[in-house]
Amino acid sequence: MIQTHEADFGLHLTIDAQGCDYGRLLDVERVRHFLHDLPEVIGMVRIIPAYAFPYHGKVHDDWGVTGMVLIAESHMSLHTFPVHRYLFFDAFSCKGFDTEGVILRLQEEFDPERIDPQIIIRGRGFRQGFPAAPPFLPFSRRAFCGGGGNEHGH
């Protein structure tokens, strides 16, 4: 399991999966259930139900299923391309999580022949090195924009 360093903000796991099972990539409910169940499996908190729906892109072969779930820690999404037997997955979280567990679950659900996972450490130095932003103070747009003009600063 990869954990973030105290000074980092979080992890972003991306997975490109090739040679996936065609029928599984077409299955809107499979995508929705995968995204709905995954947060709890890896210790995250789902804040809305997972959504999945079919889509058709502008390019003839760019159609499939797309889905997403918002979690308290950030988000997860999945996009399938059945004609290409390909999917893209990503999970961003402000805390460390079991990346290997996510990879194994994805392999079980979509049966890819090849996967290319990448892990990005996000927010290096997020909690150090810069002063905190001042508290929000109400301001006049006119004063902020240099005076004159209409209420939109023009």
VMD Tcl script that draws the C-alpha trace (Angstrom):
set ca {
  {0.00 0.00 0.00}
  {1.34 3.41 -0.92}
  {0.90 6.15 1.64}
  {1.41 9.82 0.98}
  {4.10 11.74 2.79}
  {2.84 14.10 5.49}
  {3.71 17.14 3.35}
  {1.96 15.76 0.25}
  {-1.71 16.20 -0.47}
  {-2.62 12.85 -1.95}
  {-2.41 10.14 -4.59}
  {-3.72 10.05 -8.13}
  {-3.85 6.54 -9.58}
  {-4.47 6.22 -13.31}
  {-4.93 2.90 -15.10}
  {-5.02 2.29 -18.83}
  {-6.32 -1.24 -19.46}
  {-6.13 -2.97 -22.86}
  {-7.72 -6.16 -24.12}
  {-10.65 -5.98 -21.71}
  {-13.70 -8.19 -22.02}
  {-15.92 -6.54 -24.66}
  {-19.21 -7.43 -22.96}
  {-18.06 -6.14 -19.58}
  {-17.08 -2.81 -21.13}
  {-20.64 -2.46 -22.48}
  {-22.28 -3.20 -19.13}
  {-23.47 0.09 -17.61}
  {-24.53 -1.63 -14.37}
  {-21.13 -3.37 -14.01}
  {-19.37 0.01 -14.29}
  {-21.79 1.61 -11.83}
  {-21.47 -1.21 -9.29}
  {-17.67 -1.23 -9.60}
  {-17.50 2.50 -8.86}
  {-20.18 2.30 -6.17}
  {-18.44 -0.48 -4.21}
  {-14.79 0.50 -4.67}
  {-14.63 3.42 -2.19}
  {-15.72 1.26 0.73}
  {-13.38 -1.56 -0.32}
  {-10.36 0.77 -0.06}
  {-11.48 2.70 3.01}
  {-12.94 5.79 1.37}
  {-16.26 7.51 2.00}
  {-18.71 7.69 -0.93}
  {-20.71 10.94 -0.72}
  {-23.04 10.39 -3.69}
  {-24.19 7.25 -5.48}
  {-22.00 6.21 -8.40}
  {-23.32 7.21 -11.81}
  {-22.69 5.42 -15.10}
  {-24.21 5.99 -18.51}
  {-23.61 5.13 -22.17}
  {-22.04 7.80 -24.35}
  {-21.22 8.34 -28.02}
  {-18.31 10.60 -28.93}
  {-17.81 12.66 -32.07}
  {-15.38 10.05 -33.43}
  {-17.28 7.00 -34.73}
  {-15.40 4.46 -32.54}
  {-15.47 6.62 -29.40}
  {-18.49 5.20 -27.63}
  {-18.90 3.16 -24.50}
  {-19.72 3.69 -20.85}
  {-18.53 6.44 -18.58}
  {-18.99 6.61 -14.83}
  {-17.93 8.51 -11.78}
  {-18.32 8.63 -8.04}
  {-17.52 11.50 -5.70}
  {-15.87 10.52 -2.47}
  {-15.15 12.63 0.60}
  {-11.48 12.29 -0.31}
  {-12.03 13.41 -3.98}
  {-13.24 11.29 -6.94}
  {-13.02 8.16 -9.11}
  {-13.96 7.80 -12.77}
  {-13.95 5.15 -15.47}
  {-14.38 5.42 -19.26}
  {-14.77 2.38 -21.52}
  {-14.14 2.02 -25.27}
  {-15.56 -1.41 -26.18}
  {-14.57 -1.32 -29.88}
  {-10.97 -0.88 -28.78}
  {-11.40 -3.21 -25.74}
  {-9.86 -0.39 -23.69}
  {-10.68 1.49 -20.50}
  {-9.32 4.44 -18.58}
  {-9.68 4.65 -14.81}
  {-8.55 7.23 -12.31}
  {-8.81 7.73 -8.58}
  {-7.65 10.84 -6.78}
  {-7.62 10.92 -2.99}
  {-6.27 13.30 -0.38}
  {-5.05 10.30 1.61}
  {-3.03 7.22 0.82}
  {-4.91 4.11 -0.31}
  {-4.33 0.53 -1.39}
  {-3.41 1.05 -5.03}
  {-2.69 -2.67 -5.52}
  {-6.18 -3.47 -4.22}
  {-7.72 -1.11 -6.77}
  {-5.69 -2.71 -9.57}
  {-6.75 -6.21 -8.53}
  {-10.44 -5.23 -8.36}
  {-10.27 -3.65 -11.80}
  {-8.63 -6.79 -13.21}
  {-11.34 -8.98 -11.67}
  {-14.14 -6.82 -13.08}
  {-12.91 -6.16 -16.62}
  {-10.39 -8.97 -17.35}
  {-7.76 -6.89 -19.19}
  {-4.89 -8.56 -21.03}
  {-2.56 -5.66 -20.16}
  {-2.69 -2.79 -17.70}
  {-0.57 0.32 -17.33}
  {-1.01 1.81 -13.84}
  {0.62 5.10 -12.95}
  {0.77 6.73 -9.54}
  {1.19 10.44 -9.20}
  {1.95 12.04 -5.84}
  {-0.10 15.23 -5.78}
  {0.47 18.42 -3.82}
  {4.15 18.05 -2.99}
  {4.80 20.66 -0.33}
  {1.09 21.52 -0.11}
  {1.21 22.05 3.64}
  {4.55 23.84 3.79}
  {6.45 26.70 2.24}
  {3.61 29.13 1.51}
  {1.78 31.39 3.95}
  {-1.86 30.62 4.57}
  {-4.36 32.65 2.57}
  {-5.88 35.52 4.54}
  {-9.42 35.02 5.76}
  {-12.09 36.05 3.26}
  {-13.02 39.71 3.54}
  {-15.96 41.22 1.69}
  {-14.78 43.68 -0.92}
  {-16.15 46.12 -3.40}
  {-15.68 44.89 -6.95}
  {-15.26 48.51 -8.01}
  {-12.44 49.07 -5.50}
  {-10.87 45.71 -6.35}
  {-10.97 46.34 -10.10}
  {-9.50 49.82 -9.85}
  {-12.67 51.87 -9.70}
  {-14.92 53.12 -12.46}
  {-16.83 51.01 -14.93}
  {-19.91 48.94 -14.28}
  {-20.55 46.41 -11.53}
  {-18.60 43.78 -13.48}
  {-15.43 45.86 -13.43}
  {-15.61 46.87 -17.11}
}
mol new
graphics top color blue
foreach p $ca { graphics top sphere $p radius 0.5 }
foreach p [lrange $ca 0 end-1] q [lrange $ca 1 end] { graphics top cylinder $p $q radius 0.2 }
display resetview
